[in-house]
């Protein structure tokens, strides 16, 4: 089933000039970038996007990290895009991520884990709409 999913290259990835390497991995795995933007996420945007974590102890640190530099936000499309993207990213903890995954190869820590990806088709739709209008996706 062809799906769309949201992917974010976090500030630790953009600051280390990893955008091209990461996008290449998505494309080589059969995912197509159908929308992309680079931006500085505001405090308000980061808090809204990660609101599901607002009661967790790491929320403030997460918001601070996501607003510390530019991010690259993408809509990826392909067969089982949500699962495929999650497989490419690897485990949140880079020390537990499988060899060859983005987080194993590039993440600095659990907090600076280089990429975000939607965890379900339902969340993918919500997350895509948070950052992109329908006319920006094609």
C-alpha positions, 0 to 999 in steps of 0.5 A, a space after each residue: 500500500 502506497 503511503 505518505 509519512 513525515 520525516 524530519 532531519 533534526 538540528 543535529 543532522 542539519 548542523 553536521 551537513 547530513 541532509 544529502 546523505 539522509 535523503 539519499 538513503 530514503 530515495 535508495 530505499 524506494 521512498 520518494 520526497 514529495 514535499 520538503 522545506 528547511 526552516 527554523 522551528 519556533 518554540 510554539 511549533 515545537 511545543 505543538 508538534 510534540 504536545 503528546 510528550 508535554 508531561 514527559 520529563 524530556 519535553 523541555 529538552 526536546 523542544 530546546 533541541 528542535 529549536 536550536 537550529 534549522 530542520 528539514 521537514 519532508 513528506 516521503 511517499 512509497 510502499 508502506 512508507 511509515 514502516 519503511 521510514 522507521 526501519 531506515 531510522 533505527 531505534 531511538 537509542 542509537 546504541 540499540 539501533 541496527 547496523 546501517 540505520 540512520 541513527 546507528 550511523 549518524 545519531 549522537 545520543 538518544 536526545 540528538 538522534 538526528 531524525 524523526 518519523 511518524 509512528 503510524 499512518 494516522 499520526 503521519 496524516 496529522 503530522 504532515 498537515 501540521 507542516 504542509 498544506 495540500 498544495 505543497 505536496 506533489 
